Amino acid sequence: MKLFHVTSSGATVVAPHVAQVEADVQAFVEAHMEAMLAVRFLASEYVIDRVDGGRIDSPSALQPPAVVVPGQ
């Protein structure tokens, strides 16, 4: 998927950048979640099963409230 930088004079393609680790991508998405996905970021991780280690990465919320799980 191409990303674009949009200004009043037009749009240019943003040069791709390869992340060294998944955490880099997660941190970027979390920092810009509201602008990119129109959802409010809640936490980096939400544990749903302490015994088996189940978790949700980057849970977020819509308005009116609803749970959104990116990538699921």
N, CA, C and O atoms as a GROMACS GRO file, in nm:
protein
  288
    1MET      N    1   0.084  -0.116   0.000
    1MET     CA    2   0.000   0.000   0.000
    1MET      C    3   0.090   0.124   0.000
    1MET      O    4   0.178   0.137   0.085
    2LYS      N    5   0.069   0.211  -0.092
    2LYS     CA    6   0.144   0.335  -0.096
    2LYS      C    7   0.086   0.435   0.004
    2LYS      O    8  -0.035   0.441   0.024
    3LEU      N    9   0.175   0.511   0.065
    3LEU     CA   10   0.135   0.619   0.153
    3LEU      C   11   0.171   0.750   0.087
    3LEU      O   12   0.269   0.758   0.014
    4PHE      N   13   0.092   0.854   0.113
    4PHE     CA   14   0.112   0.982   0.049
    4PHE      C   15   0.121   1.094   0.151
    4PHE      O   16   0.054   1.092   0.254
    5HIS      N   17   0.205   1.192   0.121
    5HIS     CA   18   0.210   1.316   0.197
    5HIS      C   19   0.128   1.417   0.118
    5HIS      O   20   0.161   1.449   0.004
    6VAL      N   21   0.022   1.466   0.180
    6VAL     CA   22  -0.071   1.555   0.110
    6VAL      C   23  -0.054   1.698   0.162
    6VAL      O   24  -0.054   1.721   0.283
    7THR      N   25  -0.040   1.792   0.070
    7THR     CA   26  -0.033   1.934   0.103
    7THR      C   27  -0.135   2.008   0.017
    7THR      O   28  -0.202   1.947  -0.066
    8SER      N   29  -0.146   2.138   0.037
    8SER     CA   30  -0.241   2.216  -0.043
    8SER      C   31  -0.202   2.220  -0.190
    8SER      O   32  -0.285   2.247  -0.276
    9SER      N   33  -0.074   2.193  -0.219
    9SER     CA   34  -0.028   2.197  -0.358
    9SER      C   35  -0.028   2.061  -0.427
    9SER      O   36   0.002   2.052  -0.546
   10GLY      N   37  -0.062   1.954  -0.355
   10GLY     CA   38  -0.067   1.823  -0.418
   10GLY      C   39  -0.027   1.711  -0.322
   10GLY      O   40  -0.025   1.730  -0.200
   11ALA      N   41   0.004   1.596  -0.379
   11ALA     CA   42   0.041   1.478  -0.300
   11ALA      C   43   0.167   1.415  -0.357
   11ALA      O   44   0.185   1.410  -0.479
   12THR      N   45   0.252   1.366  -0.269
   12THR     CA   46   0.373   1.294  -0.311
   12THR      C   47   0.378   1.160  -0.237
   12THR      O   48   0.332   1.149  -0.123
   13VAL      N   49   0.433   1.060  -0.303
   13VAL     CA   50   0.446   0.928  -0.243
   13VAL      C   51   0.555   0.934  -0.135
   13VAL      O   52   0.662   0.990  -0.158
   14VAL      N   53   0.526   0.877  -0.019
   14VAL     CA   54   0.623   0.870   0.090
   14VAL      C   55   0.716   0.753   0.063
   14VAL      O   56   0.670   0.643   0.032
   15ALA      N   57   0.846   0.777   0.076
   15ALA     CA   58   0.945   0.671   0.053
   15ALA      C   59   0.928   0.560   0.158
   15ALA      O   60   0.912   0.590   0.276
   16PRO      N   61   0.931   0.434   0.116
   16PRO     CA   62   0.915   0.324   0.211
   16PRO      C   63   1.034   0.317   0.307
   16PRO      O   64   1.146   0.356   0.272
   17HIS      N   65   1.009   0.266   0.426
   17HIS     CA   66   1.112   0.248   0.528
   17HIS      C   67   1.092   0.110   0.589
   17HIS      O   68   0.983   0.078   0.635
   18VAL      N   69   1.196   0.029   0.589
   18VAL     CA   70   1.187  -0.105   0.645
   18VAL      C   71   1.218  -0.099   0.794
   18VAL      O   72   1.324  -0.051   0.834
   19ALA      N   73   1.126  -0.147   0.875
   19ALA     CA   74   1.145  -0.148   1.020
   19ALA      C   75   1.239  -0.263   1.058
   19ALA      O   76   1.232  -0.372   1.001
   20GLN      N   77   1.325  -0.237   1.152
   20GLN     CA   78   1.419  -0.340   1.198
   20GLN      C   79   1.349  -0.444   1.286
   20GLN      O   80   1.383  -0.562   1.284
   21VAL      N   81   1.252  -0.399   1.363
   21VAL     CA   82   1.178  -0.489   1.451
   21VAL      C   83   1.030  -0.452   1.451
   21VAL      O   84   0.994  -0.338   1.424
   22GLU      N   85   0.945  -0.550   1.483
   22GLU     CA   86   0.801  -0.527   1.484
   22GLU      C   87   0.762  -0.414   1.580
   22GLU      O   88   0.668  -0.340   1.553
   23ALA      N   89   0.834  -0.401   1.690
   23ALA     CA   90   0.803  -0.298   1.789
   23ALA      C   91   0.809  -0.158   1.729
   23ALA      O   92   0.734  -0.070   1.770
   24ASP      N   93   0.898  -0.137   1.631
   24ASP     CA   94   0.907  -0.006   1.564
   24ASP      C   95   0.777   0.026   1.491
   24ASP      O   96   0.726   0.138   1.498
   25VAL      N   97   0.723  -0.074   1.421
   25VAL     CA   98   0.598  -0.056   1.347
   25VAL      C   99   0.483  -0.033   1.445
   25VAL      O  100   0.401   0.057   1.425
   26GLN      N  101   0.478  -0.113   1.550
   26GLN     CA  102   0.372  -0.100   1.649
   26GLN      C  103   0.375   0.039   1.713
   26GLN      O  104   0.270   0.102   1.729
   27ALA      N  105   0.492   0.087   1.749
   27ALA     CA  106   0.504   0.219   1.812
   27ALA      C  107   0.459   0.330   1.716
   27ALA      O  108   0.393   0.425   1.758
   28PHE      N  109   0.493   0.318   1.588
   28PHE     CA  110   0.453   0.418   1.489
   28PHE      C  111   0.301   0.419   1.473
   28PHE      O  112   0.239   0.526   1.474
   29VAL      N  113   0.242   0.301   1.458
   29VAL     CA  114   0.096   0.292   1.440
   29VAL      C  115   0.024   0.346   1.564
   29VAL      O  116  -0.073   0.420   1.551
   30GLU      N  117   0.072   0.309   1.683
   30GLU     CA  118   0.009   0.357   1.804
   30GLU      C  119   0.016   0.510   1.816
   30GLU      O  120  -0.079   0.574   1.860
   31ALA      N  121   0.129   0.567   1.776
   31ALA     CA  122   0.146   0.712   1.785
   31ALA      C  123   0.056   0.788   1.688
   31ALA      O  124   0.021   0.903   1.713
   32HIS      N  125   0.017   0.723   1.578
   32HIS     CA  126  -0.060   0.790   1.474
   32HIS      C  127  -0.194   0.723   1.447
   32HIS      O  128  -0.254   0.745   1.342
   33MET      N  129  -0.240   0.641   1.540
   33MET     CA  130  -0.362   0.563   1.519
   33MET      C  131  -0.485   0.649   1.493
   33MET      O  132  -0.566   0.616   1.406
   34GLU      N  133  -0.499   0.758   1.565
   34GLU     CA  134  -0.618   0.842   1.546
   34GLU      C  135  -0.620   0.904   1.407
   34GLU      O  136  -0.725   0.908   1.343
   35ALA      N  137  -0.506   0.952   1.360
   35ALA     CA  138  -0.500   1.014   1.228
   35ALA      C  139  -0.516   0.912   1.116
   35ALA      O  140  -0.583   0.940   1.016
   36MET      N  141  -0.456   0.793   1.131
   36MET     CA  142  -0.459   0.693   1.024
   36MET      C  143  -0.588   0.612   1.020
   36MET      O  144  -0.639   0.581   0.913
   37LEU      N  145  -0.642   0.579   1.138
   37LEU     CA  146  -0.755   0.487   1.144
   37LEU      C  147  -0.881   0.546   1.206
   37LEU      O  148  -0.984   0.478   1.214
   38ALA      N  149  -0.874   0.670   1.252
   38ALA     CA  150  -0.987   0.738   1.316
   38ALA      C  151  -1.037   0.662   1.438
   38ALA      O  152  -1.158   0.654   1.461
   39VAL      N  153  -0.943   0.607   1.516
   39VAL     CA  154  -0.975   0.541   1.642
   39VAL      C  155  -0.884   0.595   1.751
   39VAL      O  156  -0.774   0.643   1.723
   40ARG      N  157  -0.929   0.586   1.876
   40ARG     CA  158  -0.851   0.635   1.990
   40ARG      C  159  -0.768   0.520   2.047
   40ARG      O  160  -0.824   0.416   2.082
   41PHE      N  161  -0.637   0.538   2.056
   41PHE     CA  162  -0.545   0.439   2.111
   41PHE      C  163  -0.569   0.424   2.260
   41PHE      O  164  -0.583   0.524   2.332
   42LEU      N  165  -0.573   0.298   2.309
   42LEU     CA  166  -0.597   0.273   2.451
   42LEU      C  167  -0.474   0.221   2.525
   42LEU      O  168  -0.444   0.268   2.635
   43ALA      N  169  -0.401   0.126   2.466
   43ALA     CA  170  -0.286   0.065   2.534
   43ALA      C  171  -0.201  -0.010   2.434
   43ALA      O  172  -0.249  -0.048   2.327
   44SER      N  173  -0.074  -0.032   2.467
   44SER     CA  174   0.013  -0.110   2.377
   44SER      C  175  -0.024  -0.257   2.377
   44SER      O  176  -0.010  -0.325   2.276
   45GLU      N  177  -0.069  -0.305   2.492
   45GLU     CA  178  -0.104  -0.447   2.503
   45GLU      C  179  -0.209  -0.465   2.611
   45GLU      O  180  -0.204  -0.401   2.716
   46TYR      N  181  -0.305  -0.554   2.584
   46TYR     CA  182  -0.408  -0.586   2.681
   46TYR      C  183  -0.408  -0.738   2.698
   46TYR      O  184  -0.436  -0.811   2.603
   47VAL      N  185  -0.378  -0.785   2.818
   47VAL     CA  186  -0.373  -0.928   2.846
   47VAL      C  187  -0.515  -0.980   2.864
   47VAL      O  188  -0.591  -0.928   2.946
   48ILE      N  189  -0.551  -1.085   2.786
   48ILE     CA  190  -0.685  -1.143   2.796
   48ILE      C  191  -0.684  -1.280   2.862
   48ILE      O  192  -0.789  -1.331   2.900
   49ASP      N  193  -0.566  -1.341   2.875
   49ASP     CA  194  -0.555  -1.473   2.937
   49ASP      C  195  -0.418  -1.485   3.003
   49ASP      O  196  -0.318  -1.513   2.937
   50ARG      N  197  -0.413  -1.463   3.133
   50ARG     CA  198  -0.285  -1.464   3.205
   50ARG      C  199  -0.223  -1.605   3.209
   50ARG      O  200  -0.102  -1.617   3.220
   51VAL      N  201  -0.304  -1.709   3.201
   51VAL     CA  202  -0.253  -1.846   3.208
   51VAL      C  203  -0.185  -1.884   3.077
   51VAL      O  204  -0.072  -1.933   3.078
   52ASP      N  205  -0.251  -1.864   2.964
   52ASP     CA  206  -0.198  -1.904   2.834
   52ASP      C  207  -0.125  -1.793   2.762
   52ASP      O  208  -0.069  -1.816   2.654
   53GLY      N  209  -0.124  -1.671   2.818
   53GLY     CA  210  -0.050  -1.561   2.754
   53GLY      C  211  -0.125  -1.491   2.642
   53GLY      O  212  -0.063  -1.422   2.562
   54GLY      N  213  -0.256  -1.509   2.635
   54GLY     CA  214  -0.334  -1.441   2.531
   54GLY      C  215  -0.332  -1.291   2.550
   54GLY      O  216  -0.340  -1.242   2.663
   55ARG      N  217  -0.321  -1.216   2.439
   55ARG     CA  218  -0.316  -1.071   2.450
   55ARG      C  219  -0.368  -1.006   2.322
   55ARG      O  220  -0.374  -1.070   2.217
   56ILE      N  221  -0.405  -0.880   2.334
   56ILE     CA  222  -0.445  -0.799   2.219
   56ILE      C  223  -0.344  -0.687   2.207
   56ILE      O  224  -0.322  -0.612   2.302
   57ASP      N  225  -0.281  -0.674   2.090
   57ASP     CA  226  -0.188  -0.564   2.066
   57ASP      C  227  -0.264  -0.441   2.020
   57ASP      O  228  -0.354  -0.450   1.936
   58SER      N  229  -0.229  -0.328   2.075
   58SER     CA  230  -0.280  -0.196   2.034
   58SER      C  231  -0.432  -0.186   2.031
   58SER      O  232  -0.488  -0.144   1.930
   59PRO      N  233  -0.500  -0.223   2.141
   59PRO     CA  234  -0.646  -0.205   2.140
   59PRO      C  235  -0.679  -0.056   2.128
   59PRO      O  236  -0.605   0.029   2.176
   60SER      N  237  -0.790  -0.028   2.064
   60SER     CA  238  -0.832   0.109   2.042
   60SER      C  239  -0.984   0.116   2.048
   60SER      O  240  -1.051   0.014   2.056
   61ALA      N  241  -1.038   0.238   2.043
   61ALA     CA  242  -1.182   0.255   2.057
   61ALA      C  243  -1.238   0.352   1.954
   61ALA      O  244  -1.175   0.452   1.921
   62LEU      N  245  -1.356   0.320   1.906
   62LEU     CA  246  -1.430   0.409   1.817
   62LEU      C  247  -1.522   0.496   1.902
   62LEU      O  248  -1.545   0.467   2.020
   63GLN      N  249  -1.573   0.602   1.844
   63GLN     CA  250  -1.674   0.683   1.910
   63GLN      C  251  -1.802   0.673   1.827
   63GLN      O  252  -1.796   0.712   1.711
   64PRO      N  253  -1.916   0.624   1.874
   64PRO     CA  254  -1.940   0.576   2.008
   64PRO      C  255  -1.857   0.452   2.037
   64PRO      O  256  -1.812   0.384   1.945
   65PRO      N  257  -1.838   0.421   2.167
   65PRO     CA  258  -1.747   0.314   2.206
   65PRO      C  259  -1.772   0.180   2.138
   65PRO      O  260  -1.885   0.132   2.132
   66ALA      N  261  -1.664   0.121   2.088
   66ALA     CA  262  -1.661  -0.014   2.032
   66ALA      C  263  -1.516  -0.056   2.027
   66ALA      O  264  -1.429   0.028   2.005
   67VAL      N  265  -1.488  -0.183   2.046
   67VAL     CA  266  -1.349  -0.230   2.045
   67VAL      C  267  -1.306  -0.258   1.902
   67VAL      O  268  -1.380  -0.318   1.824
   68VAL      N  269  -1.184  -0.214   1.868
   68VAL     CA  270  -1.124  -0.238   1.737
   68VAL      C  271  -0.992  -0.307   1.761
   68VAL      O  272  -0.911  -0.260   1.840
   69VAL      N  273  -0.968  -0.420   1.692
   69VAL     CA  274  -0.841  -0.491   1.704
   69VAL      C  275  -0.774  -0.488   1.567
   69VAL      O  276  -0.808  -0.569   1.481
   70PRO      N  277  -0.678  -0.394   1.544
   70PRO     CA  278  -0.611  -0.387   1.414
   70PRO      C  279  -0.544  -0.519   1.378
   70PRO      O  280  -0.484  -0.583   1.464
   71GLY      N  281  -0.555  -0.559   1.254
   71GLY     CA  282  -0.488  -0.678   1.206
   71GLY      C  283  -0.561  -0.808   1.235
   71GLY      O  284  -0.508  -0.915   1.204
   72GLN      N  285  -0.678  -0.803   1.292
   72GLN     CA  286  -0.750  -0.927   1.325
   72GLN      C  287  -0.862  -0.948   1.226
   72GLN      O  288  -0.935  -1.046   1.236
   0.00000   0.00000   0.00000
